[in-house]
Amino acid sequence: MSRQRLHTLDDLLDVAEQIVTSGDPSGLTLRSLAAAAGASNGTIYHAFGSKDVLLARLWLRSWCRLGDLMAESMGQGATGEDAVVAVALTPVEFVRRFPASARLFFAQRRDQLFSADLPPEIETELATVQEKFVEVLITLARGVWDRGDRVAVEAIAVCVVDLPGGILRRCILEDREADEATAARLEAAVRAILTVPLEPRQAKASPHTTRSNP
């Protein structure tokens, strides 16, 4: 029986994702993807152009999937501390719903996957998803403390980035399920962090203040 050919971008990314997450990411090449997907080399080169673009597309898809789940959780009516908890727990659902994407996202740092030398359109997409995520952090910070400054945003980042990332990375690397106990521990940790008072707002520098270092 001849191998079914896959031509949609998502199909190709699914195959590439399996190759990357089942072993060493360096084992993925455009030619190996073509062979695994049953597609021609020309199809793969036309879709991606280079391995770095392929890996960036994989990372972007994972990030967008997680971002969509975060937006969904924020749209369910939770406010304040509960909204932060809902977003912090989103990565647990991400692991359950998209295990390969989660393994790619949490087990590999972005700078380990692809270089910074990417086409402008990819750079724009990366910048856009980053800006959207910062907006989420600011929204959550204002919902808890009515503040969107650096101190408040960094506190929220600990809750929805650092804690879930560390906990889930361990689960992924140890091939353990992100179970209800994992989610309960994560929620408890997030709520504990939110009880810690923030540092006072930093005063804005006077327009007449001079700086010793430019």
N, C-alpha and C positions, 0 to 999 in steps of 0.2 A: 504494500500500500504506500503510495507516495505521501510525503509529509505535507500537511496543510500549510499553505503560505499565509503569513500574517503581514498585513500592510498598513493597518491603522497605527497612528503614533502611540496610542495607549497599549496596543498589543505588543509593539516593539519595546516599549518601556517596561512592560510586565516581564518580558523575557530577560531584558538587561538587568532588571532589578533582581531576578532570581539568580543570575550569574554572579552579581556583585555580592549578594548577601549569603550565598552558599559557599563562599570561599574568599580568596584574596581579590580585592577590587582590581588589582593589576592584571588579573586574568581576563578582564573584559576588554575586548578590542572590537572595532567595527566589523572586522572579518569574523570574529567568534560569534558576535551577535547575529550576523547574517546567517551563519551556519546553523545556530541554535533556533533561529526564528523561521528558517526555511525561506528566507528572502534573498534577493540578489544583493551582491555587494553594492551595486549602483543604487538600489533602493535605500540602503542604510546610509551611504555617503550623501545622498540627496536629502535625507531626513535630518541628519545631524552634522555632517561635515568633518567632525573631529571627535575624538574620545572625550575631551574636556567638555565640549558642548553636550554630548550625550549624558555625561555624569551631572552636569549642571541642570539639564532638563529633568533628570531623575530626582535630584535634590529639590528642585522647584515643585515638582508634582507632589512629593512627600510633604513639603512645607505648606502647599496650598490645601492639601487634604486635611492636615492638622488645623490650618487656619479656618477652613470651612466649618469644622467641628467646633472650634472656639466661638465663631460667630453664631452658630446654632445654639450653643449653650448660653450665650449672652442674650439671645432673643427669647429666652424662656421666662423672663420676668424677674429673675433673681436680682437683688440689689445689694450694694455695700459689700460686707464681708462674704455673704452667700454667693455673690457674683464672682468674687475672686476664687472661692472654693470650687465653683462650677467650672471655671476656666482651668484651674489647676488640675482638676480631675479629667479634663478632656483628653490628655495624652494617654490615659488608661484605656479609654474607648478607642483611641487611635490605634493602640497596640492590638486590641482585640479585632478591630474591623479591617485594619490594613497591616498585618504582621510584617510583611516584607518591607513595606514603606517605612514602618517604624524602626525596623532593624537598620535600614539604611540611614535614617535620620538621627537616631540616638547613638548608634554604635560607631559612627564615623563623623569626625569633625568635617565641616565644610571645606576647610583648607587642606584636608587630607584627600578629599575626593577629586577636586579639580583646581586648576591654576586660576590666577586672577586675570589671565590674558584671554578674555572672551569677547565675542562680537558685541557691539553696542546694544543690540536689541535684548540680548541675554542680561547684560549689565543693568539695563533699564528694568527688566522684570525682577531681577534680584533686589534692586533698590526699592521697587514698588511694594514687594511683599514685606520688606523690612520696615518701610514707612507705615504700612497698615498695621503691623504688629506693634510698633511704638504707639500708634493711636489707641490700640487696645489697652496697652499698659497705662497710658495717661487716663483713659476713661475709667479704668478700674481704680486707679489711685484717687481720682476725684470723687468716685463713689464712696470710698472709705474715709478719706481725710479731707475732701474738698481741696485737694492740692494736686497739681500736675507738674511740680518741679522735680529736679533730678533726684533728690533724696527720696521722695515719695515713689517715683517710678522705679528706682532701684529696689526698694523694698518689695514692690509688687513683682518685679522680675525674679527675686529670690523665690517667691511663692509659686509663680507659674512657669518659670524656666529652670532655675537651679534645682529645686527640690524634685519636681517630676522627672527632669532629665537624669539626675543622679540615681534615683530609685529605679526608674525603668531601664536605664542602661545596665544596671546590675542584673535585673531580671532577664534582659535579653541576652547578655553575655553568659549567664548561667543557665539559659534555656528554661527559665521558670515562668510560670503563668503570672500575669498581673492580676491577682485574684482580689476578692473583696477585702481581705485583710490588708493587702497592699494599698488599696484605695482608702481604707479607714485610717491607716497610719499616715498617709499623705494628707488627708483632710485634717487630722489632728495637728500635724506639724504646721500646716498653713495657718490654721486658726491660732496656734500659739504665737507664730511670728507676727500676726496682725495685732496682737495685744501689746507688742513692744512699742512704746511711744517713739514717734519720729523726732529726729533732730529739728530744732527750730529752722524756719525758712532762712536762707542766706540773704542778708541784706544786699540790695543792689548797690554797685559801686557808684559813688557820686561822680557826675560828669567832670568835676574839678580834680578828682583823685588822679594822681600820677602813678605810674607803675615803674618799678625799678627794672623789670624784665619785660621786653616787648612780647 
